[in-house]
Amino acid sequence: MFGNYLIGLREGLEASLVVCILIAYLVKTGHKERLVPVWLGVGLAVALSLGFGAALQFGSSTLTFQAQELLGGTLSIISVGLVTWMVFWMKRTARHLKSELHGRLDAALAVGTGALVFTAFMAVGREGLETSLFIWTAVQATGDGIRPLIGALLGLLTSVVLGWLFYRGALKINLAKFFTWTGAMLVVVAAGVLAYGFHDLQEGGFLPGLHTLAFDISTTIPSDSWYGTLLKGVFNFQPNPTVLQSTVWALYVVPVMALFLAPPRSNSTAPAVGAAAEPTKTG
């Protein structure tokens, strides 16, 4: 549940910051009448994300067991790739996000309403699709369709509240540090999803070694115990992983974590952000 809360919080906060920046810029530059296309783009992005998640869930339920394992394993690997790209991208661009979006918005204003809708749709839609895919794969990995969804929903709701506080100027946070710490935790979560994706492919018969275990501590950490459930929910921990699962986990988490935590080439530090979107209070 915590892992899904984290992905909902992080992806939702990215989307919230984007929306705050777009809205605050339009208000500050005297284009309040252009807010409707922005909200339309946001609404379309949310609808697309929900539809994508529903298509994954209901579409996969009609497949055979082997096809489900192939789909689940493949999408797990893809989602880990997207999340890995996302955490590195956000770490690199957090301090420049506002200026980058301002440039896009200026170009969209010059083109017209359709461009504003498209800008907001693309800015929010990417996070939405990534969230839907990652949460779906996490649900498949844990085998619990309720708690992961609750965790993700709570994370998204938290991100909306934080976004509103940023906009109103009531909250200050160093975004670079925030995305670094949450990114590091997501690398660990993603490693568990990746390992389980390979396990799905083994169960479907697409990869060998299903019964070759790296270790088995299921008597010490039963999967149905509260702490076993907690470890599985947070890290997708499995007390009896295969050799392939353990190898994939280590080959992913060690180099990715080292690269992610490596100090940036520049010695400059990102300033604390209060109302990340240069808030404009309106009555």
Summary of the structure (lengths in Angstrom):
residues: 283
radius of gyration: 20.4
end to end distance: 38.5
largest distance: 65.1
contacts: 949
relative contact order: 0.19
helix: 75%
strand: 2%
